[in-house]
Each structure stands twice: as C-alpha cells, then as structure tokens.
Amino acid sequence: MLALIPLFPLLGFAINASMGRRLSKTVSGSLASLVMLASFAVSVMVVWQLANLAPPQRVIEQTLYTWIASGDFVLDLTLRVDPLAAVMILVITGIGSLIHIYSTAYMHEESDPEYARYFSYLNLFAFFMLVLVLGANFLVLFVGWEGVGLCSYLLIGFWFEKKSAADAGKKAFVVNRIGDYAFILGTLLLFVRFGTLDFQRIASAVAPLAPDSNFGPLSLATLLLFIGATGKSAQIPLYVWLPDAMEGPTPVSALIHAATMVTAGVYMIGRNAVLFSHAPETMAVVAVIGAATALMAGTIGLVQNDIKRVLAYSTVSQLGYMFLAMGVGAFGAGIFHLYTHAFFKACLFLGSGAVIHALHGEQDIRNMGGLKAGLPITYWTFLIGSLAIAGVPGLAGFFSKDEILFETFAHGHTILWTIGILTSLLTATYMFRLVFLTFHGARRHEATAHPSHLHDAPPAMATALVVLALGSVAAGYIGIPVALGGHNAIGGWLAPSFSARSVTTLATGQVGEAGQPGGAGEASATGETGSERGLELSLMVVSSIVAIVGIGLAAFIWLKRREIADRVAAAFPGVYRTLLNKYYVDEIYDATIVQPIRIVSQEGLWRGVDVHIIDGAVNGTASIVEGSSSLLRRLQSGSVRAYAGSLLIGVVLILGYYLWR
Amino acid sequence: MIPLGHYLVVSAVLFAIGTAGVFLRRNLITILLSIEIMLNAVNLSFVAFGRSQGTLDGQIITFFVMTVAAAEAAVGLAIVIALFRHRESLNPDAFTSLKW
C-alpha cells in the first residue's frame, strides 16, 4: 500500500520517458496528472488509516526488501509514514497534482516529445520527493535527496538551448552538491556514533543522552546535516541557486518552491527533531541563519523587477521563517508554515505563470500594470495568495507565521523575533508592490494595449489556481492557536513525530513513548497558561498590524505616489544598487570561490600537475623506451652474415669461458 | 692405428674451412656447401670419438646429423631458388631489407 504512493509517479515517468515521443500531448499530460492523482488518493487512504490509530501509535511501516546486508550492518529499504510524513505526502501529491494539471495547459506550446519529456521529469521529481519523505532511514532519504537534486537540474535546464537556463541548471546542481557533501559526512558521523541509520533508532538512542555541550559530536553531525539542508532549502550561504532557478518553466518553480525540493531541508530537520534538540549550538545556528536569510531575501525582494524573482526571494525568505522555527525548537510551527506556504506559494507562482502566459513571456513587472480587468481569475487568486503570504488575519499564512513568531518570542529570542517582524513587514510590502505593479495602475505593455489579446487562464490553469486560492484561505484553520479558542490540531498531530519512540516495540507496530519528548516547543501546543495566552494575543495583534501597515505602505507608494519609490532609490543609490544586485553575493562567490578554484584547476592542476607530472610520466616512459631501442635496433642489420658472425662469436666466447675457466 | 688426435685435427681443420667459407664467400649456394662441410667435420669427430670409446653412439648420432643435413639442404636450396627468383642475385648482402 505504502509503496504505491511513490510507485505511481514512477510508473508515469517510465511510460512518458520510454514511449512519450509517440504519445499525443493529451495522452502524456493526462497520464502524468492521473498518476499523481492516484498517488494522492493512496496518500489520503494511508493518512486516514493513520488517523484512526491512537496518537502515540501512529506509524505505518512497510519494508520492501533488505537493501544492504554486510556483516552486522543491515539496511532495509523501508517506507514509513508517521504524522510528519503524512503532512508531507499530502502536500507533495496534492499540490503536485494541481501543478501537473496546470502544466498540461501551460506547456501546451511545446512539441509532443518535449511535452512528454517535461511530464516525465515532473513525475520523476514527485517520485524522488516521495521517497525522500517516506524513507525510514538516512540512506533511503538520501536517495530521494539526490534524486530531487537531479530532477531540479533537469527541469531548471529544461529549455537547455538557452544558455542562461543551462547555466542555472548547472548552478543548482553544483550548489546542491556542496550541501550534499556535508550531508553525507553528517550521516557517516551519525552512523559511526550510533551504528544505525534508522531515524527512530537514532532518536531513541539520543533521547536519554544529555544535550550536547561544548560542541560535541552531536553538534558537529547536526551542523553538517544542516549545511546539507541549507543547500536543498536555499538558506545562507547556499541559497544562490534558487533565484536563478527561475529559468525553468513557471510550474516547475511552483513545484520546486511549494511541494518539493526546498521543503526537503526543513523536513529533514523535523524528521530528526530529537537529534537536533540535543545540539543546542546547532539549533542556535539554525535559528540565526533562518532569521538572517529571511531578512536578507526580504530586502532583495523589495527591489527586484522580475515577477518570478520576487517570488523566488519571497520563498527564500519564508524558508528562513521555517528554519527560524526549527532553530527555536518549534518544529510543529515550522512544518505548519511549510504546509500553508505550499498552498499560497504554489498559488502565487501559478498565478505569475498565468500572467506570463497571457503576456507571451513578459516577466518584467515594469512592463506590466493594469492587468486586473483582463485577467480576473488570475488577479483574484494572486491577491488571495498575496494576502495569505503577507499574514493578513484569517488566511493561512497568518496562523503559521504567527505561530513561529510567538514561539520565537516565547523561547526568549527577542532579537530574532524583531527580525521576524521586520521581515513580515517587508513581505507584506514587496508582495503588494508586486500586486500593484502587475495588476493595478496604467497599462505599460504593448500586449495589454489591446484587451482582446489578453486571455485569462485556460480551464486547466484556472482550476488549479482556484483550488490553491481556496487552500490559501482554508489551510490555516487546522492550526488555530489555543489563544484564539482553537486547539492547534496540527501541532498535536505532529507532536509524536518530534519525540523518541521505543524501538523494541516498533516491530509489532505498537509504539510507546520512550525518554523525554524531544520537541520542547510542543509543550505550548498542548497547554498554555493565561499569561502566555495574553502574550500570544498581543503578539498576534502586533503582527497583524505590521502586515496591514506593510500593505498600506505598498499601496501608498505604488498606487498613489509612485515617484516616492524612485526618490528613495535616488536618495540612497548605494543601498539601492546593493539590493538590486542581491548584495553582490554571486559576484563575491565568483571572486572568492569560483575563480580561485578555476585558476588553481587550470594553472595548477591542469597546466601543472596534469600536463607536466602525469602526462610527463607517461610520455617520459615512452621516450626512455624509444631512446634505448634506437640504440638496440642497430643490431638488427638484416645481414645474414652479421648474424652468423655474432652467433659464432657468442659460441666461441661461451665455449672459451667453460674451457678456460 | 691412427690416434684420436689426428682425426680431431682433421675435423677442426674442416670445421675452420667451412666456417671461413660461410663468412667469406658471397654466394648462397657456396655458403650452403660450406655449412655441409662444417656438419661433416662434426660428424667426423663424432665417429672418431665413437671408435676410440668402442661404442656405436657416435655413428648413430652421425646418421641423425646426416638426415637433418639433407633436410636442411632441401629447405635451404628451396629458399635460395625463391630468393633468386625474387632478386636475380645470390649475394646474401642483397637480402638485407629485414632490418630496423
């Protein structure tokens, strides 16, 4: 049953990859969408089954076969669903299905083979992501981890005839590899320390230990894992690939940003919540990096002019929130935000795709404007997504973002909370800058001059947009905080995943609590005192005000007085240029890492070591042989009598030696 | 009874003549003849040793040598004919193309 979830997309991939060029667009597109829907249906059934179990026993396992058996080391290919994985598979297959359906219309201008290739990659992406979240040990997770890296490379570089797209694909792959390298090291360290790679076994082995102090092995291992997560989930310092990933088709960006890939790092930390909460130093690093990334990406997003790039930086920023939550120990809040973010980010990306589709490839918001009347469905869904991401009360983003900010404040990280609030202001501002510049105001694009040319999203795209917009409104209501009279259902649902379970009872499927609960942040999910409730309420008011102020600010600047923005930019040219050029991070990386490696490789390793030492050794052997044989070959004169003479001389010498010895 | 030493001297002289012929003559057929002379010099010493020891071993091995010599002459002459057809020459110095 469990294996069917990843196998359906794999089947779709196999069919589209092998026979796709002979299938029509309708067949290959609907096949890919159907396998995703089938996978979603199975996921729903599995999660339903899971929900019917008692909360501490919510684990369904399926061991497919023994992958590696080498002496004492046995590793099974095991799939496991627990509450955390349940949320993930629903997001991946649910949002993934919508993106597939949307793509059938969006990619319709491609030729048949290209269309099938696109859908085969999309299915493969979903397959690897499902393997990643269902894997019960680090190695299975790593298979998915690498697989999504590969698929992101294939999809970002889907239009590989365009050099910038091919480069962006390579960049994503290489940057991810750097993180993966650290991830492998972290995994090996954990294996050396605990002798197993199974998440639950590691968790229950860690649970009785005291938290790591003075940067011990646990801190090192978790820090390495976190570096892997920064690569996948686009955090400082490895976030640079994500904005460039906009070179891919827009639905791919939606898939990467909402349902798959970038959530992998957050998921991985949530999966190892017990482990991470035993490494306070790493947790501090995670929280600080998360907050810093959120703020930095928010400021960059404020000045970018490409509609998709703004959204890309907003993803980086929102992922920063998730890591902030993870870092302060609020694992439930982080996963909650991941889940709500999936809805509104997918909605926003697909909406931007609809805009680009309507404008025949135009992506610069300076050339847009006034699209509200021509694209009503796109406008309203995009608006709902923007309201949700800005954290306006009542929509999905409000509940999850607020949960994160509250947990941050409640754990005493006031500075990080301030950064979070500031980022929230930035988020509201740049998102509504995007909305106002794209949909409101005067028309600035020749394609929009004739409204008849403007076509709103076709049915397949509109369906996906509407469903996602509804999700952006409703998704938050499974996590209404206690302070608002709810009972934070998602926090309670996820809690068992963040605590250790006993391994001995695991085999029979009966899972009990062992050791202390790992996720310290979950205490607030179950019970809160009156003062905490007051605090949470007041923080909620603060962040609501911030969100509305941000939107108001954007409305004032970009609707009423557009020259203010230009004047501010002119007043601080240095700041503006730094932000526009993304803090010159790409240039700094190029100068400090890429160029030195290139120079060392080219001048040192290639021209020096390879040409002189390695080639020199090979060519030197050859010339020594050649030189000595040019002497020896003189002996072969071809003259029979010379041979006979040397024979005679040899015989005489040998006989002489024996006779006169 | 002629002592063994005399036979050996004759044999050595014959062998030296044959060797000189191989090295000094410029005709392949003469060289083959010289080789025959060298073989027969050896045969002579075998037979002489056999007689002085009172055994038949020397004579038996001489028969073998004669057989081999006949075969060698047959093959050698065949090669000489083939070479002559090829180059219109019997000088061994004309056949030096098998070199570096």
Interface residues (C-beta under 8 A of the other chain):
Chain A: R633 R634 Q636 S637 G638 S639 V640 R641 A644 G645 L648
Chain B: T19 V22 F23 P92 D93 F95 T96 S97 L98 K99 W100
